[in-house]
Amino acid sequence: MARQLTQLRCYSTRGDIFNSIITKCTIAAHNGPLLNTTYALKDNIVTQDFLTTAASHALYNYQSPFDATVVKLLFENGATCIGKANLDEFGMGSSNLNSYYGAVINPFNEQAVPGGSSGGSAAAVSGKIASFSIGTDTGGSIRLPASYCNVFGFKPTYGRISRWGVIPYAQTLDTVGIISDNVDLVERVYDVLNVEDQKDPTSLPQSVRDSMNTTDQLSQLTFGIPSHFLFDEVSDQVRSTWIEVMEHLIDLGHKIKFISAKAIRKALPVYYTIATSEAASNLARYDGTRYGYTSNPVNVNDHPMELIFKNRTESLGPEVRRRILLGNYTLSSKSGDHYAKATELREKLTRELSSVFKMEHPLLQDSYNEQGCDLIISPTAMDVAPTVQESTTKNAENLINEYINDIFTVPVSLAGLPAISVPFNGIGIQLVGQYGDDKLVLHAAKLIK
């Protein structure tokens, strides 16, 4: 523990990996499956004893009156929290450069970005500061940083792990997940957190959970390659690694086949329409009138709306403001049908993706294919992590690359499917399972670790 705290302080002075440093560790339980493990907690998950800022000046000096459910469960099962991990402000970004508290250094490659938005969570694990980290994944925010930092990043089925106490970005997409350099530890943490929580209305009931735990540990798996994932923009290094992993699986006796899900092509615009609309609604509460940042000095003659405008303008970063504007436009009377259309396309994509698996979707009738696959296999990202210089140069090409780099992760988030990014020769390979088939995803990750 002392060694990890020393490393924590060292990295904090170099790259602001954590927003707040826990110099005196929380006392963990005396027994439990996670005894003697340490973890970093993404700072958009509330804690009663420490500040929670979501890496935003809007939540300056905010301290929650309660612990998130995941924090309570981890404490009860023996894990020790060593710090709150940095992130892109309110979870919006894919580089972890959009934080009020500064950029995060990528321990795997210090010239490259760590990925976002859970960049601090991934860096804490990659830098050997914590045994595992807890983050959130909205459109790839655990899997992408895990890929860039060369660690495992697991996004469970939507509804498996409680969201109670998570500061929302987009509530129909936000999923609590796990990052570690040890996939067995990922599974142990998942087993602790995979429980029904009646405080979270999106938490899956126990009856549904019981019906989903049906997949056997198969000796011969069929991995599907979506034909609509064969983009020319995939880098040679990523493509060759993808092929190498598939050859490795074939050598182990597994099968590879092509599958089709045309709706994948529309995933990015659907995602950004839904996510920004929900963000605009969720972030409307941060006005500085009850908690968080308040503009100083305050002119007592200002109209309340003028004060709120000033508070939000001064406390929210440019990327957050951009997404709020986009979301408000989408929800406006002139374009409100865009959100409805995006929701309709999301349902179509969910059904198409679910229909490529052999196992039936537990919540959708006739959403399976006996001749389909057990898992989908793809890269996690189009390319290796871009350099910090590339990410801070805001030309059209770099902005487009940042947008399309989520193409492999976003469809999975829209459908609520379980997925893991597995490190292989410095490249992240994504495995995706049917809704509820989380254990199979974790089992398969061990085949290529």
C-alpha positions as CSV (number, residue, x, y, z in Angstrom):
1,M,0.0,0.0,0.0
2,A,2.8,2.4,0.9
3,R,4.5,1.8,-2.5
4,Q,1.2,2.5,-4.3
5,L,0.7,5.8,-2.4
6,T,4.2,6.9,-3.3
7,Q,3.6,6.2,-7.0
8,L,0.3,8.0,-6.7
9,R,2.0,11.2,-5.4
10,C,4.7,10.9,-8.1
11,Y,2.2,10.7,-10.9
12,S,0.0,13.4,-9.4
13,T,2.9,16.0,-9.7
14,R,3.5,15.0,-13.3
15,G,0.1,14.7,-14.9
16,D,-2.8,15.3,-12.5
17,I,-4.0,11.7,-12.8
18,F,-6.2,12.3,-9.8
19,N,-8.4,15.3,-8.8
20,S,-8.1,14.6,-5.1
21,I,-5.4,12.5,-3.4
22,I,-6.4,10.3,-0.5
23,T,-3.4,10.6,1.7
24,K,-5.0,8.5,4.5
25,C,-6.6,5.4,3.0
26,T,-10.1,4.4,3.6
27,I,-10.3,1.5,6.1
28,A,-11.4,-1.5,4.0
29,A,-13.4,-4.4,5.3
30,H,-11.6,-7.2,7.2
31,N,-12.6,-9.8,4.7
32,G,-14.2,-10.3,1.3
33,P,-13.3,-11.2,-2.2
34,L,-11.5,-7.9,-2.9
35,L,-9.4,-7.8,0.3
36,N,-6.0,-6.2,-0.3
37,T,-7.0,-4.6,-3.6
38,T,-6.9,-0.9,-4.2
39,Y,-8.9,1.1,-6.8
40,A,-9.2,4.5,-8.3
41,L,-12.7,6.0,-8.6
42,K,-13.7,8.1,-11.6
43,D,-14.6,11.5,-10.2
44,N,-18.1,11.5,-11.7
45,I,-19.1,8.9,-9.0
46,V,-20.1,10.5,-5.7
47,T,-18.4,9.9,-2.4
48,Q,-19.5,11.1,1.0
49,D,-16.0,11.6,2.4
50,F,-14.3,13.2,-0.6
51,L,-15.0,15.9,-3.1
52,T,-16.7,15.0,-6.4
53,T,-16.2,17.4,-9.3
54,A,-16.7,15.5,-12.5
55,A,-13.5,17.4,-13.6
56,S,-15.6,20.6,-13.9
57,H,-15.3,24.0,-12.3
58,A,-19.1,23.9,-12.1
59,L,-18.9,21.5,-9.2
60,Y,-16.2,23.4,-7.4
61,N,-15.8,22.1,-3.8
62,Y,-18.9,19.8,-4.1
63,Q,-19.2,17.0,-1.6
64,S,-22.0,14.5,-1.8
65,P,-24.2,13.7,1.3
66,F,-24.0,10.0,0.3
67,D,-21.9,7.3,-1.3
68,A,-22.7,5.8,-4.7
69,T,-23.9,2.2,-4.6
70,V,-20.7,0.9,-6.2
71,V,-18.6,2.7,-3.6
72,K,-20.6,1.1,-0.8
73,L,-20.3,-2.4,-2.4
74,L,-16.6,-2.2,-2.9
75,F,-16.0,-1.1,0.7
76,E,-18.2,-3.9,2.0
77,N,-16.2,-6.4,0.0
78,G,-12.7,-5.3,1.1
79,A,-11.5,-2.9,-1.6
80,T,-9.7,0.3,-0.7
81,C,-10.2,3.5,-2.6
82,I,-7.0,5.5,-3.1
83,G,-8.2,8.4,-5.1
84,K,-10.7,10.1,-7.4
85,A,-9.6,9.7,-11.0
86,N,-9.4,12.6,-13.5
87,L,-11.7,12.5,-16.6
88,D,-12.9,14.6,-19.5
89,E,-15.3,17.2,-18.0
90,F,-18.7,15.5,-17.2
91,G,-17.5,12.5,-19.3
92,M,-17.5,14.5,-22.6
93,G,-14.4,13.7,-24.7
94,S,-12.1,10.9,-25.9
95,S,-8.7,12.3,-25.1
96,N,-8.9,13.3,-21.4
97,L,-7.6,16.8,-22.4
98,N,-11.0,18.3,-21.5
99,S,-10.6,18.5,-17.8
100,Y,-10.6,21.6,-15.6
101,Y,-7.9,20.0,-13.6
102,G,-5.5,19.4,-16.4
103,A,-4.6,16.7,-18.9
104,V,-3.8,13.1,-17.9
105,I,-0.5,11.5,-18.8
106,N,-0.6,8.1,-20.5
107,P,1.9,5.9,-18.7
108,F,2.0,3.4,-21.6
109,N,3.1,6.2,-24.0
110,E,3.6,9.6,-22.5
111,Q,3.6,11.3,-25.9
112,A,0.0,10.0,-26.5
113,V,-3.3,10.9,-25.0
114,P,-4.7,8.3,-22.6
115,G,-8.2,8.3,-24.1
116,G,-11.4,9.4,-22.6
117,S,-13.4,10.0,-20.8
118,S,-12.1,7.6,-18.2
119,G,-8.5,8.5,-18.9
120,G,-7.5,8.9,-15.3
121,S,-9.0,5.5,-14.4
122,A,-7.0,3.8,-17.2
123,A,-3.8,5.7,-16.4
124,A,-4.0,4.8,-12.7
125,V,-4.0,1.1,-13.6
126,S,-1.5,1.3,-16.4
127,G,0.8,3.3,-14.1
128,K,0.6,0.5,-11.4
129,I,-1.0,2.9,-9.0
130,A,-4.2,0.9,-8.4
131,S,-5.2,-2.7,-8.8
132,F,-8.2,-1.7,-10.7
133,S,-10.3,1.4,-11.5
134,I,-14.0,2.1,-11.7
135,G,-15.1,4.3,-14.6
136,T,-18.2,5.0,-16.7
137,D,-18.8,4.2,-20.4
138,T,-21.3,6.2,-22.4
139,G,-20.0,5.6,-26.0
140,G,-16.7,3.9,-25.3
141,S,-15.3,5.9,-22.4
142,I,-13.9,2.8,-20.6
143,R,-12.9,0.7,-23.7
144,L,-11.1,3.5,-25.6
145,P,-8.8,4.6,-22.6
146,A,-8.2,0.9,-21.9
147,S,-7.0,0.4,-25.4
148,Y,-4.8,3.5,-25.4
149,C,-3.3,2.6,-22.0
150,N,-2.8,-1.1,-22.8
151,V,-5.1,-2.6,-20.1
152,F,-8.4,-4.4,-19.9
153,G,-11.6,-2.2,-20.0
154,F,-15.0,-3.9,-19.4
155,K,-18.4,-2.3,-20.1
156,P,-21.1,-4.6,-18.7
157,T,-24.6,-5.0,-20.0
158,Y,-26.6,-1.8,-19.4
159,G,-28.4,-2.3,-16.1
160,R,-26.1,-4.9,-14.6
161,I,-24.2,-2.4,-12.3
162,S,-26.0,0.3,-10.4
163,R,-25.8,3.9,-11.6
164,W,-27.0,5.3,-8.3
165,G,-24.6,8.0,-7.4
166,V,-23.2,8.5,-10.9
167,I,-23.4,12.0,-12.2
168,P,-25.2,11.5,-15.5
169,Y,-24.0,12.5,-19.0
170,A,-26.6,10.5,-21.0
171,Q,-28.7,8.4,-18.7
172,T,-29.8,5.8,-21.3
173,L,-26.2,5.1,-22.2
174,D,-24.1,5.6,-19.0
175,T,-22.7,2.3,-17.7
176,V,-20.4,1.8,-14.8
177,G,-17.4,-0.4,-15.8
178,I,-14.1,-1.8,-14.7
179,I,-10.5,-1.3,-15.8
180,S,-7.6,-3.5,-14.7
181,D,-4.4,-5.1,-16.1
182,N,-5.7,-8.5,-14.8
183,V,-8.9,-9.9,-16.4
184,D,-9.5,-12.3,-13.5
185,L,-9.6,-9.3,-11.2
186,V,-12.1,-7.6,-13.6
187,E,-14.3,-10.6,-13.2
188,R,-14.0,-10.6,-9.4
189,V,-15.0,-6.9,-9.2
190,Y,-17.9,-7.5,-11.6
191,D,-19.2,-10.4,-9.4
192,V,-19.3,-8.0,-6.5
193,L,-21.1,-5.2,-8.3
194,N,-23.5,-7.3,-10.4
195,V,-26.5,-7.0,-8.0
196,E,-29.9,-5.4,-8.3
197,D,-30.2,-2.0,-6.8
198,Q,-33.8,-0.7,-6.1
199,K,-32.5,2.8,-5.8
200,D,-31.6,2.7,-9.5
201,P,-34.6,2.5,-11.8
202,T,-32.5,1.2,-14.7
203,S,-31.1,-1.7,-12.6
204,L,-32.1,-5.1,-13.9
205,P,-34.5,-7.0,-11.6
206,Q,-33.1,-10.2,-10.1
207,S,-35.6,-12.3,-12.1
208,V,-34.2,-11.0,-15.3
209,R,-30.6,-11.5,-14.1
210,D,-31.4,-15.1,-13.3
211,S,-32.8,-15.7,-16.8
212,M,-29.7,-14.3,-18.4
213,N,-27.2,-16.5,-16.6
214,T,-27.6,-19.3,-19.1
215,T,-24.5,-19.4,-21.3
216,D,-22.1,-22.3,-20.8
217,Q,-18.4,-21.9,-21.0
218,L,-18.1,-23.1,-24.6
219,S,-15.1,-25.0,-25.8
220,Q,-15.6,-23.9,-29.4
221,L,-16.8,-20.3,-30.0
222,T,-17.9,-18.6,-33.1
223,F,-16.6,-15.0,-33.5
224,G,-18.4,-12.7,-35.8
225,I,-16.8,-9.9,-37.9
226,P,-19.4,-7.2,-38.9
227,S,-18.9,-6.6,-42.6
228,H,-19.8,-3.0,-41.9
229,F,-16.8,-2.7,-39.7
230,L,-14.3,-3.2,-42.5
231,F,-13.4,0.5,-42.9
232,D,-10.5,1.6,-45.1
233,E,-9.6,4.1,-42.3
234,V,-8.5,1.3,-40.0
235,S,-4.7,1.7,-39.7
236,D,-2.4,-1.1,-40.9
237,Q,-1.1,-1.7,-37.4
238,V,-4.6,-2.2,-36.0
239,R,-5.7,-4.3,-39.0
240,S,-2.7,-6.6,-38.8
241,T,-3.2,-7.1,-35.0
242,W,-6.9,-7.8,-35.5
243,I,-6.0,-10.5,-38.1
244,E,-3.3,-11.9,-35.8
245,V,-5.8,-12.3,-32.9
246,M,-8.3,-14.1,-35.2
247,E,-5.6,-16.4,-36.4
248,H,-4.7,-17.2,-32.8
249,L,-8.3,-18.0,-32.0
250,I,-8.6,-20.3,-35.0
251,D,-5.4,-22.1,-33.8
252,L,-7.2,-22.6,-30.5
253,G,-10.1,-24.3,-32.3
254,H,-12.6,-21.5,-32.6
255,K,-14.4,-20.2,-35.7
256,I,-14.5,-16.9,-37.5
257,K,-17.4,-15.8,-39.7
258,F,-18.7,-12.6,-41.3
259,I,-22.0,-11.1,-40.0
260,S,-24.2,-8.2,-41.2
261,A,-25.7,-5.4,-39.2
262,K,-26.3,-2.5,-41.6
263,A,-27.6,-0.1,-39.0
264,I,-24.1,0.1,-37.6
265,R,-23.3,2.7,-40.3
266,K,-25.8,5.1,-38.7
267,A,-24.6,4.7,-35.1
268,L,-22.5,7.8,-34.8
269,P,-25.1,10.4,-35.7
270,V,-27.7,8.5,-33.7
271,Y,-25.4,8.4,-30.7
272,Y,-24.5,12.1,-30.8
273,T,-28.1,13.1,-31.2
274,I,-29.3,11.1,-28.2
275,A,-26.2,11.7,-26.0
276,T,-26.1,15.5,-26.5
277,S,-29.9,15.8,-26.0
278,E,-29.8,14.0,-22.7
279,A,-26.7,15.9,-21.6
280,A,-28.4,19.3,-22.3
281,S,-31.2,18.2,-20.0
282,N,-29.0,16.7,-17.3
283,L,-26.5,19.6,-17.1
284,A,-29.3,22.2,-16.9
285,R,-29.2,21.7,-13.1
286,Y,-25.6,23.1,-12.7
287,D,-26.5,26.8,-12.4
288,G,-24.4,27.8,-9.4
289,T,-27.3,28.9,-7.3
290,R,-27.4,26.0,-4.8
291,Y,-23.9,24.4,-5.0
292,G,-20.8,24.5,-7.1
293,Y,-19.2,27.5,-8.7
294,T,-20.7,30.9,-8.3
295,S,-19.3,33.9,-10.1
296,N,-17.5,36.3,-7.8
297,P,-18.0,39.2,-7.2
298,V,-21.7,39.0,-7.6
299,N,-23.6,42.1,-8.6
300,V,-26.7,42.1,-6.4
301,N,-28.6,44.0,-9.1
302,D,-28.2,41.2,-11.6
303,H,-31.3,39.4,-12.7
304,P,-31.2,35.8,-11.6
305,M,-31.1,34.5,-15.2
306,E,-28.1,36.8,-15.8
307,L,-26.3,35.3,-12.9
308,I,-27.0,31.8,-14.0
309,F,-25.8,32.6,-17.5
310,K,-22.6,34.1,-16.0
311,N,-22.1,31.1,-13.7
312,R,-22.5,28.5,-16.5
313,T,-20.4,30.5,-19.0
314,E,-17.5,30.8,-16.6
315,S,-17.6,27.3,-15.1
316,L,-18.3,25.0,-18.1
317,G,-15.6,24.1,-20.5
318,P,-15.8,24.6,-24.3
319,E,-16.5,21.0,-25.2
320,V,-19.3,20.7,-22.6
321,R,-20.8,24.0,-23.9
322,R,-20.6,22.7,-27.4
323,R,-22.5,19.6,-26.6
324,I,-25.1,21.4,-24.6
325,L,-25.8,23.7,-27.6
326,L,-26.0,20.8,-29.9
327,G,-28.4,19.0,-27.6
328,N,-30.6,22.1,-27.1
329,Y,-30.8,22.5,-30.8
330,T,-31.8,18.9,-31.3
331,L,-34.6,19.3,-28.7
332,S,-35.8,22.6,-30.1
333,S,-39.2,22.9,-31.7
334,K,-37.7,23.2,-35.2
335,S,-35.6,20.0,-34.9
336,G,-37.3,18.0,-32.1
337,D,-38.1,15.2,-34.6
338,H,-34.4,14.4,-34.8
339,Y,-34.4,13.0,-31.3
340,A,-37.4,10.9,-32.1
341,K,-35.9,9.6,-35.3
342,A,-32.6,8.8,-33.5
343,T,-34.5,6.8,-30.9
344,E,-36.3,4.9,-33.7
345,L,-33.0,4.1,-35.4
346,R,-31.4,3.1,-32.1
347,E,-34.2,0.5,-31.6
348,K,-33.5,-0.8,-35.1
349,L,-29.8,-1.0,-34.5
350,T,-30.4,-2.8,-31.2
351,R,-32.6,-5.5,-32.8
352,E,-30.1,-5.9,-35.7
353,L,-27.1,-6.3,-33.5
354,S,-29.0,-8.7,-31.1
355,S,-30.0,-10.8,-34.1
356,V,-26.5,-11.8,-35.0
357,F,-26.0,-13.9,-31.9
358,K,-26.8,-17.5,-31.3
359,M,-28.2,-16.7,-27.8
360,E,-31.6,-15.0,-27.6
361,H,-31.9,-11.5,-26.3
362,P,-33.7,-11.9,-22.9
363,L,-35.8,-8.8,-23.4
364,L,-36.5,-8.9,-27.2
365,Q,-38.5,-11.7,-28.9
366,D,-37.0,-13.4,-31.9
367,S,-33.7,-11.5,-31.5
368,Y,-31.2,-14.3,-32.2
369,N,-29.8,-16.5,-35.0
370,E,-29.1,-20.1,-34.5
371,Q,-26.5,-19.9,-37.2
372,G,-25.0,-16.7,-35.8
373,C,-22.0,-16.0,-33.6
374,D,-21.3,-16.2,-29.9
375,L,-19.3,-13.0,-29.8
376,I,-18.4,-10.1,-32.1
377,I,-14.7,-9.3,-32.5
378,S,-13.3,-6.0,-33.7
379,P,-10.7,-3.4,-32.9
380,T,-11.5,-1.0,-30.1
381,A,-10.3,2.0,-32.0
382,M,-9.3,2.8,-35.6
383,D,-5.7,3.5,-34.7
384,V,-3.2,3.7,-31.9
385,A,-3.6,6.6,-29.5
386,P,-3.0,10.0,-31.2
387,T,-0.3,12.2,-29.8
388,V,-1.1,15.1,-27.4
389,Q,0.1,17.5,-30.1
390,E,-2.3,15.9,-32.7
391,S,-5.2,16.1,-30.3
392,T,-4.6,19.7,-29.3
393,T,-4.3,20.8,-33.0
394,K,-8.0,21.5,-33.8
395,N,-7.9,21.3,-37.6
396,A,-10.7,19.6,-39.5
397,E,-8.9,16.3,-40.0
398,N,-8.2,15.8,-36.3
399,L,-11.7,16.8,-35.3
400,I,-13.2,14.2,-37.8
401,N,-10.7,11.5,-36.6
402,E,-11.8,12.1,-33.0
403,Y,-15.4,11.8,-34.1
404,I,-15.1,8.6,-36.1
405,N,-12.7,6.9,-33.7
406,D,-15.8,5.8,-31.6
407,I,-17.3,3.8,-34.6
408,F,-16.5,0.4,-33.0
409,T,-17.6,1.3,-29.5
410,V,-20.7,3.4,-30.0
411,P,-23.0,0.8,-31.6
412,V,-22.4,-1.5,-28.7
413,S,-23.4,1.3,-26.2
414,L,-26.5,2.1,-28.1
415,A,-27.6,-1.6,-27.9
416,G,-26.6,-1.9,-24.2
417,L,-24.4,-4.9,-24.9
418,P,-21.5,-6.2,-22.8
419,A,-18.0,-5.5,-24.2
420,I,-14.4,-5.6,-23.2
421,S,-11.2,-4.1,-24.7
422,V,-8.4,-6.7,-24.5
423,P,-4.8,-5.5,-24.9
424,F,-2.8,-7.4,-27.5
425,N,0.6,-6.2,-28.5
426,G,-0.3,-2.7,-27.6
427,I,-3.6,-2.7,-29.5
428,G,-7.1,-2.9,-28.0
429,I,-9.3,-5.7,-29.4
430,Q,-13.0,-5.5,-28.6
431,L,-15.1,-8.5,-27.8
432,V,-18.9,-8.0,-27.6
433,G,-21.6,-10.4,-26.3
434,Q,-25.3,-10.7,-26.5
435,Y,-27.3,-8.7,-23.9
436,G,-26.7,-10.2,-20.5
437,D,-23.9,-12.6,-21.7
438,D,-21.3,-10.8,-19.6
439,K,-19.6,-13.9,-18.3
440,L,-19.0,-15.2,-21.8
441,V,-17.3,-11.9,-22.8
442,L,-15.0,-12.2,-19.7
443,H,-14.3,-15.9,-20.5
444,A,-13.4,-15.1,-24.1
445,A,-11.1,-12.3,-23.1
446,K,-8.9,-14.8,-21.3
447,L,-8.4,-16.6,-24.6
448,I,-6.4,-13.8,-26.1
449,K,-4.9,-12.0,-23.1
